[in-house]
Amino acid sequence: MRKKQQDEIPGFPSLDQSGTSGGNDDILKTKPKSKKSGGFQSLGLGFELLKGITKRGYKVPTPIQRKTIPLILEGRDVVAMAKTGSGKTACFLIPLFEKLQRREPTKGARALILSPTRELAVQTYKFIKDLGRFMELKTILVLGGDSMDSQFSAIHTCPDIIVATPGRFLHLCVEMDLKLNSIEYVVFDEADRLFEMGFGEQLNETLHRLPSSRQTVMFSATLPKLLVEFARAGLSDPVLIRLDVESKLPDTLSLKFLYCRPDDRYTALVVLLKYVIPQEAQTVVFAGTQHHVELISFILTQAGISNTSVYSSLDPAARKINTAKFASKKVSVLIVTDVAARGIDIPSLDYVVNLHFPGVPKLFVHRVGRCARAGRTGTAYSIFSTDDTAHLLDLHLFLNRPFNINDNSSIGTIPQDLLEEEYLTVNEIKKSHHIAGVLRTSENAYKKYLSSRPTASTDANARAKKIKFFALKTLEDFFNAAPVLEQAAKISGQKLDDESRADVAECERKLENEKHDILVKMRNFRPSGTIFELNTTQKSVPFVVMKDKRSHHTEVIEKFRQQRAKEDIDEVQKVVDAQKPSTISTADDESISNTFKKVVAPKKRQNMDALYADKPKKKKRKVQAKDEENYVPYQSADKHTEDGLAINSFERQARNAEFSVYERNPAQDVKHKPGLKKWDRIKKKMVSVQDPRANKIRTESGAWIPASFKTGRYTEWKEKSKIEEQLQRENAGSDDENFKPLSHAQRYPVGRHARYNAKLELKKRISGNDKELRKPEQIVKSRMRLEFIKKRQEENIAKKAENRKRSMRKNQRPKAAPQKKAGSTKKRK
């Protein structure tokens, strides 16, 4: 019986039985199909974390998550590069939850996440709350601009995770003399942006305060040289992961470029939002400076387009409110500066508009990366003018995309009738006296914006001069927009429905092309003579001079005309060749190997067998003899062997992936010389060089930080809150039978009523009503106050008595008898 139970398990076919039995066939037929592996379940995560991931809606990890999460779970230091919207936030949060697991209030903070901007930090904080909703981990948010007293209280709650901006976090570390020995996991989110914004000193100082046994993770879209040096110094044997960096932009994002005059920029934005972009669609508009944000917001509001704005100098509470308005779809347009160009993930964002063209291609990538995230589709419109043509060519070169001026599906202009219709409205709005100062400031700011942004390459400037941007056709999107078609159908008297929509669009397209051809012919027209040669009958002095000049330079003029004609023919031929399909078939690998004995290809194109194939050794020619006995080499003898056996070489990978826009080499240890001057490019004069160590203090690591980081506010907060005295009484034990130690909830209240009661208790302690906690100074102060009150009362009593006596004297004075008239007495007699 026991053997039968061992051999025959209910629900499973026996291995000894033949496959012809009917029962086993039924079991095999009813066996469900196994699910495909590769989801988050295959990463070996905990139940609570998997539950949070499922509730969030994630099913399958993205490529960057699939590559990064296992390495971080192993405990390796990672530097990851991936395009925007690829799920980089979840890459470091999922291993964070898996490592921390549960709450440990006595240990202190165990994870630190540093973000470059407030908005990105708030977004990461919300994502932690959402993804870890089933885990009992406490997270606090430390941001610049918030109350430091509340942040002191939050850090005293012993959180597990700290999400912070670098400046305020270092300020708290210096102010509180905070020990970070319990930190196990550090994340630098958008690390390249951290260095671009000038947080290098703060990051280095924070890194010196962290324990050496920590695990460090860095996520970035690019790899500047400063970031490579920082990783080399602060990370131990890091792994560099490059994924989807070459593509730079998602495939689901379509780029559109609109050409207009510099004066028509705001009009082009209004036309785009009214006629092309649907009213219910969520749109982010990027402006060049914060001075333009208020002007654009006023223009759009007057034009009837609901909008809100976010920029750096705006109040933090207002920034939070305005972002929430846009995220909850109360408004359809959000006007921002580059403060929101990094990491902000707004769900269901459909369109991005670049009102002012960015000077750096990398900034363009981060701007338009706000939409088409996580597999969604999106469209990015970029308005450019004559000042931006060279930067546009540099951008196409950076994105490795062809620039075809005849492709009106991606680059074009706005229909002239729509532009003229809205131009009058926008011009009237700009004449309003409410924004006269803002308009003047924005014009000056745009001049500064153009002078301060990086210049385009020399080749791009030379190419831009040869391209005829005036010959651009109308953008294809305007022919498919519903308001444009309705307006065209109303003018032509047709009825717009699903069947006639294509016909109306075709008629409108044909009409615009005819207009375009006429305008291009007019622009290309070049008269044979100049204005001085109009009147040929009178031989004036200008006419004679121009005639002699033309006869002298006849060959040069003819050569120039021939060159222009040749360029036009070549341009037309290029367009024709591009439209022709390629009829040449590509060669296969077999024919290539038969023809060529040696093929030079990248490593990823070579077969794995080629790595292990025996290669004939070449005899090395001795160039110079050296004394082997006395020669001291610069490298160790086994350096190449060690490099070959190394699992990962971060320096070699980072050297290949390094991206540096400009070189920075600050002389930190150079002693300052008084009276030293340098040339200021903006002021155009020599200015005195300030001491870089002025108004700074030196930390334990030797770094110089601003002296404002140590203000003594933490000491004042401790005196107000009496938190040290309370802890001492709890630790030492009180003789009073009525004394009860505060619970964790009472010391760090969370609810509204609990916080109110804690404030009342704090006021009671500060006022001195709790006699057990009073100091001698407080007792003297209260006695002096009582004496002052008693003296003032006595003075008031004396004043009242004096006033009472004065009034009594007035009442006791005899009143004078009224005088009788003489006439009345005579009559009586």
Protein Blocks (a to p, Z undefined) as FASTA:
>chain_A
ZZmmmmmcghiacfkbcfkbfklmmmmmmpccdddehifklnopafklmmmmmmnopabd
cfklmmmmmmmmnopacdddddehilpmmmmmmmmmmmnopacfknopfbdcddfbfklm
mmmmmmmmmmmmmbccdcddddehiafklmmmmmmnopabdcddfklmmmmmmmnopafk
lpmbdcdehkllmmmnopmmmmmmmmmmpcfkbccddddfbdcfklmmmmmmmpghiadd
dehklnopafklccddddddfklmmmmmmmmmmmmmcfkbccddddfblmlmmmmmmmmm
mnopacddddfklcfklmmmmmmmmmnopafbdcddfklmgopacehiabdcdfbacfbf
klmmmmmmmgopehiacdddddddfklmmmmmmmmmmnopacdfklmklgccddfklmmm
mmmmmmmmmmpmklmmmmmmmmmmmmmmmmmpccddfklmmmmmmpcfklpccdfklmmp
mklmmmmmmmnopacdfklmmmmmmmmmmmmmmmmmmmmmmmmpccfbdfklmpmmbccf
klmmmmmmmmmmmmmmmmmmmmmmmmmmmmmmmmmmmmpccfbdcddfklmmmmpmbdcd
dfklpcfklmmpccdddddddfbdcdfklpccfbdfklmmmmmmpmbdfklmmmmmpccf
bdcdddfklccdehiacddfklopacddddfkgoiacdfkopacdfklpnolmmmmmmmn
ommmmmmmmmnopabfklccddfklmmcfblmlmmmmmmmmmmmmnomammlpcfklmmm
mmmmmmmmmmmmmmmmmmmmmmmmmmmmmmmpccddddddfklmmmmZZ
